Amino acid sequence: MIPSARKGISEQTHRQALETARRVARLLTVPQGGSARLVARVSLEDERIVGLEPAELESSGDGPVLHASEQAVSMVVGTLLPFTRGLGERTVVLSLEGEHRPGEARPRWRVVEARTAEPPPLPKQVADIHQEYRALHESILVEFQEQSREYAILAAGISLEQFAYAIVGGLLIRRALALIELAAPTITSVLAQGGKGAVRWFRNLLVRTSPEDRALLQQLWMKAESQGLKSLTEVEKQQLRGLMGRLESLLSTPLDRRTKQRLWEWSRTEYFELHNPQLARLLGTEGMRSYQVHHICPMEYAHLFPKLDINGRANLAGLHGNVHESINIVWSSLREHSSRLRPQDVKRVVDIVNRHYGRWFDKLYDVRDASTLATAERAALSEVAQLKVLLSR
């Protein structure tokens, strides 16, 4: 798909090229005194040769069939090896022509053309992440193959976001979501949307996993990245599905304190650096001290909305600490009823808060608005009180 900066040829790759060349050579037959033509398609994944398929085989002449010499094997090996310096799944098309000249024991073969077939277009879901994924994928290959790193060491060197890129990008580019669909339908449906939003959503889910599950998932996926999905045994595929099933169940589990703290730290960094750097520049260093990041749907209710990217741009607003404190008073008034809130109840409160406080979202706050802020708080509390009456029945 794209060139690789890796150097040298591994022993395994050379062995695969030799085995493939010998299979090709068995097809290189020419009638005595005649000629022949062979077109073959060789499938590769990263530096691995994973398949061979004869596409066309033509010959002319009616003499006894003569087989190619060992020199033809070396010729095909030398032709294939440069094509192993790449990343991703691809197909190399080999066109060879042979002829037998009178008086010679074996026919002569030559490579007429060797090219990479035009690959199918990448899924649109990876349009904005495939470069990041490819760079990470190559880094994993280099670490594993050239520096002989173990899977645990590979995993230890990448962040949760990079790991999310590896899994989301790998599943989408390889069109392998069916591998986890039955075990994790919600995860599958979100990842199928692709893009950086799906990567961050999955990263936010990964932070909720237990250290043991995360270590096993990293081990399995590092193997898939460095050796291909086909390298996973049936037992390992079952382990992967089981892990994804446990991740799926976490989506409907309330966030623990550690996860909330990690997500809160990320939300502030990403809001001011990624989503709204303009506001950060307007505030300056001093102004930033009095500004906070508000989760429009609070993290406390994230488990009611499994597909929501709790730290996504649509769920974040930058606002002054005074405004955030007032909003927290509104949500805190529901604390005794929090376990009874349904998704539609939470949406209703979100709508109340947005209507009364939205004027201060993502904007500079004027301290002269204090009285207006107090009025907004009273109005929001009044509407929430009506909902509390319904919840108490």
C-alpha positions as CSV (number, residue, x, y, z in Angstrom):
1,M,0.0,0.0,0.0
2,I,2.9,2.4,0.9
3,P,6.7,2.0,1.0
4,S,8.4,0.9,4.1
5,A,11.6,2.4,5.6
6,R,12.7,-1.0,7.0
7,K,16.1,-2.3,5.9
8,G,17.2,-5.8,4.9
9,I,15.2,-8.9,4.2
10,S,14.3,-11.3,7.1
11,E,15.1,-15.0,6.8
12,Q,11.4,-15.7,7.0
13,T,10.6,-13.4,4.1
14,H,13.4,-14.9,2.0
15,R,12.1,-18.4,2.7
16,Q,8.6,-17.4,1.7
17,A,9.9,-15.9,-1.5
18,L,11.8,-19.0,-2.3
19,E,8.8,-21.3,-1.6
20,T,6.6,-19.1,-3.8
21,A,9.2,-19.0,-6.6
22,R,9.4,-22.8,-6.6
23,R,5.6,-23.0,-6.9
24,V,5.7,-20.5,-9.8
25,A,8.5,-22.5,-11.4
26,R,6.4,-25.7,-11.4
27,L,3.9,-23.8,-13.6
28,L,6.6,-22.6,-16.0
29,T,6.3,-25.3,-18.7
30,V,7.0,-24.8,-22.5
31,P,6.3,-27.3,-25.3
32,Q,9.6,-28.4,-27.0
33,G,10.3,-25.8,-29.7
34,G,7.4,-23.7,-28.5
35,S,6.6,-20.7,-26.2
36,A,4.4,-20.0,-23.2
37,R,3.2,-17.1,-21.1
38,L,2.2,-17.0,-17.4
39,V,0.5,-14.3,-15.4
40,A,0.5,-15.0,-11.6
41,R,-0.9,-12.9,-8.7
42,V,1.1,-13.0,-5.5
43,S,-0.6,-11.7,-2.3
44,L,1.4,-10.0,0.4
45,E,0.7,-8.5,3.8
46,D,3.5,-6.3,5.1
47,E,6.7,-8.2,4.3
48,R,4.9,-11.6,4.3
49,I,3.9,-13.5,1.2
50,V,0.6,-15.1,1.9
51,G,-0.7,-16.5,-1.3
52,L,-0.2,-17.3,-5.0
53,E,-2.9,-17.6,-7.7
54,P,-2.2,-18.3,-11.4
55,A,-4.3,-15.9,-13.5
56,E,-3.4,-16.8,-17.0
57,L,-1.4,-19.6,-18.6
58,E,-1.0,-19.9,-22.4
59,S,1.3,-22.0,-24.5
60,S,1.9,-22.8,-28.2
61,G,3.6,-25.8,-29.7
62,D,2.8,-29.5,-29.6
63,G,6.1,-31.0,-28.5
64,P,6.9,-32.7,-25.2
65,V,6.5,-30.4,-22.1
66,L,9.8,-29.0,-20.7
67,H,10.1,-27.6,-17.2
68,A,12.0,-24.4,-16.2
69,S,15.5,-24.6,-14.8
70,E,16.5,-23.6,-11.2
71,Q,17.7,-20.3,-12.7
72,A,14.0,-19.4,-13.1
73,V,13.5,-19.9,-9.4
74,S,16.3,-17.4,-8.6
75,M,14.8,-15.0,-11.1
76,V,11.4,-15.0,-9.5
77,V,12.9,-14.7,-6.0
78,G,14.9,-11.6,-7.1
79,T,11.8,-10.1,-8.6
80,L,9.6,-10.7,-5.6
81,L,11.9,-9.5,-2.8
82,P,11.7,-5.8,-3.5
83,F,7.9,-5.9,-3.3
84,T,8.1,-7.2,0.2
85,R,9.3,-3.7,1.3
86,G,5.9,-2.3,1.9
87,L,3.0,-2.1,4.4
88,G,-0.5,-3.5,4.2
89,E,-2.3,-6.0,2.1
90,R,-1.5,-5.8,-1.6
91,T,-1.1,-7.9,-4.8
92,V,1.9,-8.2,-7.1
93,V,1.2,-9.2,-10.7
94,L,4.0,-11.2,-12.4
95,S,4.0,-11.6,-16.2
96,L,6.5,-14.1,-17.5
97,E,7.3,-15.4,-21.0
98,G,9.2,-18.5,-21.9
99,E,10.5,-20.1,-25.1
100,H,12.5,-23.2,-26.0
101,R,15.2,-22.9,-28.6
102,P,16.3,-25.9,-30.7
103,G,19.3,-27.6,-29.3
104,E,18.8,-26.3,-25.7
105,A,17.9,-28.6,-22.9
106,R,15.6,-26.2,-21.0
107,P,13.4,-23.3,-22.0
108,R,14.4,-19.8,-21.2
109,W,12.1,-17.6,-19.1
110,R,12.1,-13.9,-18.4
111,V,10.0,-11.5,-16.4
112,V,8.2,-9.2,-18.7
113,E,6.4,-7.2,-16.1
114,A,6.2,-7.1,-12.3
115,R,3.9,-4.5,-10.7
116,T,1.7,-3.9,-7.7
117,A,-2.0,-4.1,-8.7
118,E,-4.1,-1.1,-8.0
119,P,-5.4,-1.7,-4.5
120,P,-9.1,-1.3,-3.7
121,P,-9.9,2.1,-2.2
122,L,-9.4,2.4,1.6
123,P,-12.7,2.3,3.5
124,K,-13.9,5.9,3.9
125,Q,-14.0,5.3,7.7
126,V,-10.2,5.4,7.8
127,A,-9.7,8.5,5.6
128,D,-8.5,10.7,8.4
129,I,-6.6,8.0,10.5
130,H,-4.8,5.7,8.0
131,Q,-1.6,7.8,8.0
132,E,-1.4,7.7,11.8
133,Y,-2.2,4.0,11.8
134,R,0.4,3.1,9.1
135,A,3.1,5.0,11.0
136,L,2.3,3.2,14.2
137,H,2.0,-0.2,12.4
138,E,5.4,0.3,10.8
139,S,6.9,1.3,14.1
140,I,5.6,-2.0,15.7
141,L,7.0,-4.0,12.8
142,V,10.4,-2.4,13.2
143,E,10.5,-2.9,16.9
144,F,9.3,-6.5,16.7
145,Q,11.3,-7.7,13.6
146,E,14.5,-5.7,13.6
147,Q,14.9,-5.3,17.4
148,S,13.4,-8.6,18.4
149,R,11.1,-7.1,21.0
150,E,8.6,-9.2,22.9
151,Y,4.9,-8.3,22.7
152,A,4.8,-7.0,26.3
153,I,7.7,-4.7,25.6
154,L,6.1,-3.5,22.4
155,A,2.8,-2.7,24.2
156,A,4.6,-0.9,27.0
157,G,6.0,1.6,24.6
158,I,2.8,2.9,23.2
159,S,0.1,5.1,24.7
160,L,-3.6,4.2,25.1
161,E,-4.4,6.5,22.2
162,Q,-1.8,4.8,20.0
163,F,-3.2,1.4,21.0
164,A,-6.7,2.6,20.1
165,Y,-5.3,3.6,16.7
166,A,-3.8,0.2,16.3
167,I,-7.0,-1.7,17.0
168,V,-9.5,0.6,15.2
169,G,-7.2,1.2,12.2
170,G,-6.3,-2.5,12.0
171,L,-9.9,-3.7,12.1
172,L,-11.2,-1.2,9.6
173,I,-8.3,-1.4,7.1
174,R,-8.4,-5.2,7.2
175,R,-12.2,-5.2,7.1
176,A,-12.2,-7.5,10.1
177,L,-15.0,-6.1,12.3
178,A,-16.9,-9.3,11.8
179,L,-14.3,-10.9,14.1
180,I,-15.8,-9.1,17.2
181,E,-19.3,-8.3,16.0
182,L,-21.3,-11.0,17.9
183,A,-19.3,-10.5,21.1
184,A,-19.4,-6.7,21.1
185,P,-22.2,-5.2,18.8
186,T,-22.1,-1.7,20.3
187,I,-18.3,-1.5,20.0
188,T,-18.6,-2.8,16.4
189,S,-21.2,-0.2,15.5
190,V,-19.2,2.7,16.8
191,L,-15.9,1.5,15.3
192,A,-17.6,1.0,12.0
193,Q,-18.1,4.8,11.8
194,G,-14.4,5.2,11.8
195,G,-12.4,8.4,12.0
196,K,-10.5,9.9,14.9
197,G,-13.8,10.1,16.9
198,A,-14.0,6.3,16.9
199,V,-10.4,6.1,18.0
200,R,-10.9,8.5,21.0
201,W,-14.1,6.8,21.9
202,F,-12.3,3.5,22.0
203,R,-9.4,5.0,23.9
204,N,-11.9,6.3,26.5
205,L,-13.2,2.7,26.8
206,L,-9.8,1.2,27.1
207,V,-9.0,3.3,30.2
208,R,-11.8,1.6,32.0
209,T,-10.4,-1.9,31.5
210,S,-8.7,-3.9,34.2
211,P,-4.8,-4.1,34.0
212,E,-5.1,-7.8,33.3
213,D,-7.6,-7.5,30.5
214,R,-5.6,-4.6,28.9
215,A,-2.4,-6.6,29.1
216,L,-4.0,-9.6,27.4
217,L,-5.6,-7.4,24.7
218,Q,-2.3,-5.7,24.0
219,Q,-0.5,-9.0,23.7
220,L,-3.1,-10.4,21.3
221,W,-3.2,-7.3,19.2
222,M,0.6,-6.8,19.1
223,K,0.8,-10.3,17.6
224,A,-1.9,-9.4,15.0
225,E,-0.1,-6.2,14.1
226,S,3.3,-7.8,13.7
227,Q,2.3,-11.2,12.2
228,G,-1.1,-10.5,10.7
229,L,-4.6,-11.4,11.9
230,K,-4.3,-14.9,10.3
231,S,-1.5,-15.6,12.8
232,L,-4.0,-15.7,15.7
233,T,-5.0,-19.2,16.7
234,E,-8.6,-20.1,17.3
235,V,-8.0,-20.0,21.0
236,E,-6.6,-16.5,20.7
237,K,-9.5,-15.4,18.6
238,Q,-11.8,-16.7,21.3
239,Q,-9.8,-14.8,23.9
240,L,-10.1,-11.6,21.8
241,R,-13.9,-12.0,21.5
242,G,-14.1,-12.6,25.2
243,L,-12.2,-9.5,25.9
244,M,-14.3,-7.4,23.6
245,G,-17.4,-8.9,25.3
246,R,-16.1,-7.7,28.7
247,L,-15.4,-4.3,27.2
248,E,-19.0,-4.2,25.9
249,S,-20.3,-4.9,29.4
250,L,-18.3,-1.9,30.7
251,L,-20.3,0.4,28.5
252,S,-23.3,0.0,30.8
253,T,-21.3,0.2,34.0
254,P,-20.9,3.6,35.8
255,L,-17.5,5.1,35.6
256,D,-15.2,4.7,38.7
257,R,-13.4,7.5,40.3
258,R,-10.0,6.7,38.7
259,T,-11.6,6.7,35.2
260,K,-13.4,9.9,35.8
261,Q,-10.1,11.6,36.9
262,R,-8.3,10.4,33.8
263,L,-11.1,11.4,31.4
264,W,-11.3,14.8,33.1
265,E,-7.6,15.4,32.6
266,W,-7.9,14.5,29.0
267,S,-11.0,16.6,28.4
268,R,-9.3,19.8,29.6
269,T,-6.1,19.2,27.5
270,E,-8.0,18.2,24.4
271,Y,-10.7,20.9,24.6
272,F,-8.2,23.8,24.8
273,E,-5.5,22.3,22.6
274,L,-7.6,20.5,20.0
275,H,-11.2,21.6,20.0
276,N,-11.0,25.3,20.9
277,P,-7.5,26.6,20.9
278,Q,-8.9,30.0,19.9
279,L,-10.6,30.4,23.4
280,A,-7.3,29.4,25.0
281,R,-5.5,32.2,23.2
282,L,-8.2,34.7,24.1
283,L,-8.0,33.8,27.8
284,G,-4.2,33.7,28.0
285,T,-2.3,32.0,30.9
286,E,-4.0,34.1,33.6
287,G,-7.5,33.7,32.2
288,M,-7.1,29.9,31.8
289,R,-6.8,29.5,35.6
290,S,-10.5,30.6,36.1
291,Y,-11.9,28.4,33.2
292,Q,-13.0,24.8,33.3
293,V,-14.3,22.2,30.9
294,H,-17.9,21.2,31.3
295,H,-19.3,17.8,30.3
296,I,-22.7,18.6,28.8
297,C,-23.8,15.0,29.6
298,P,-22.1,14.4,33.0
299,M,-19.6,11.5,33.4
300,E,-21.9,10.3,36.1
301,Y,-24.4,9.2,33.5
302,A,-22.1,8.1,30.8
303,H,-23.2,4.5,31.2
304,L,-26.7,5.4,30.1
305,F,-25.3,6.5,26.7
306,P,-22.9,3.8,25.6
307,K,-22.3,5.2,22.1
308,L,-21.6,8.8,23.4
309,D,-18.0,10.0,23.2
310,I,-18.0,11.5,26.7
311,N,-14.9,13.5,25.9
312,G,-16.0,14.3,22.3
313,R,-16.2,17.9,21.1
314,A,-20.0,17.8,21.1
315,N,-20.1,16.9,24.8
316,L,-17.6,19.5,26.0
317,A,-17.9,23.2,26.7
318,G,-15.4,25.7,28.0
319,L,-16.8,28.0,30.6
320,H,-15.9,30.2,33.6
321,G,-15.6,28.5,37.0
322,N,-18.5,30.5,38.3
323,V,-20.8,29.2,35.6
324,H,-19.6,25.7,36.1
325,E,-20.2,25.9,39.8
326,S,-23.8,27.0,39.2
327,I,-24.4,24.2,36.7
328,N,-23.0,21.7,39.3
329,I,-25.6,23.0,41.8
330,V,-28.4,22.1,39.3
331,W,-27.1,18.6,38.7
332,S,-26.4,18.1,42.4
333,S,-30.0,18.8,43.2
334,L,-30.8,15.5,41.5
335,R,-28.2,13.5,43.4
336,E,-30.8,11.6,45.6
337,H,-32.6,10.5,42.4
338,S,-29.5,9.8,40.3
339,S,-29.9,6.0,40.4
340,R,-33.4,6.3,39.1
341,L,-32.7,8.6,36.2
342,R,-33.4,7.1,32.8
343,P,-31.7,8.3,29.6
344,Q,-34.7,10.5,28.7
345,D,-34.6,12.1,32.2
346,V,-30.9,13.0,31.7
347,K,-31.6,14.4,28.3
348,R,-34.3,16.6,29.8
349,V,-31.9,18.0,32.4
350,V,-29.2,18.5,29.7
351,D,-31.8,20.5,27.7
352,I,-32.6,22.6,30.8
353,V,-29.0,23.4,31.5
354,N,-28.2,24.2,27.9
355,R,-31.2,26.6,27.6
356,H,-30.3,28.5,30.7
357,Y,-26.5,28.4,30.5
358,G,-25.7,28.0,26.9
359,R,-25.0,31.7,26.4
360,W,-21.8,31.2,28.4
361,F,-20.5,28.1,26.6
362,D,-17.2,28.5,24.8
363,K,-17.1,32.2,25.4
364,L,-15.5,34.8,27.6
365,Y,-17.4,35.5,30.8
366,D,-18.2,39.0,32.0
367,V,-18.3,39.2,35.8
368,R,-21.1,41.8,35.3
369,D,-23.3,38.8,34.3
370,A,-23.4,37.6,37.9
371,S,-27.0,38.6,38.5
372,T,-28.0,37.0,35.1
373,L,-26.2,33.8,36.2
374,A,-28.1,33.8,39.5
375,T,-31.4,34.1,37.6
376,A,-30.5,31.3,35.2
377,E,-29.7,29.1,38.2
378,R,-33.0,29.7,39.9
379,A,-34.9,29.1,36.6
380,A,-33.0,25.8,36.0
381,L,-33.6,24.6,39.6
382,S,-37.3,25.3,39.2
383,E,-37.6,23.2,36.1
384,V,-35.5,20.4,37.6
385,A,-37.7,20.5,40.7
386,Q,-40.7,19.6,38.5
387,L,-38.8,16.6,37.2
388,K,-37.9,15.5,40.8
389,V,-41.6,15.5,41.7
390,L,-42.3,13.1,38.8
391,L,-39.3,10.9,39.9
392,S,-40.6,10.7,43.5
393,R,-44.0,9.3,42.5
